[in-house]
Amino acid sequence: MQKSIHTPEQKVLQDLLRQIRLEANITQVEMGRRLEKGQNFVSNYERGERLLDLIELDEVCKAAGVELVDFVRRFKGINGKENTLTSNIV
């Protein structure tokens, strides 16, 4: 079985990353500056061309003024799923 990063959950994650940036009224260029990266870094993770690790996700959340735990709660709420690993964390 071949794995794909293009899952419904990944699409939800991409959309939520874009949503928190827009809610913070931040352009991709400004987000890149806050992360000390280029605009293409932001574009790539919002389009699913690049996956973020946990440390990068935390940095993105901080740059948008969102707590990582709140981001995870929103993600779980959108997906309508409980994951035993994340439910023990949050």
Secondary structure, 3 states (H helix, E strand, C coil): CCCCCCCHHHHHHHHHHHHHHHHCCCCHHHHHHHCCCCHHHHHHHHHCCCCCCHHHHHHHHHHHCCCHHHHHHHHHHHHCCCCHHHHHHC
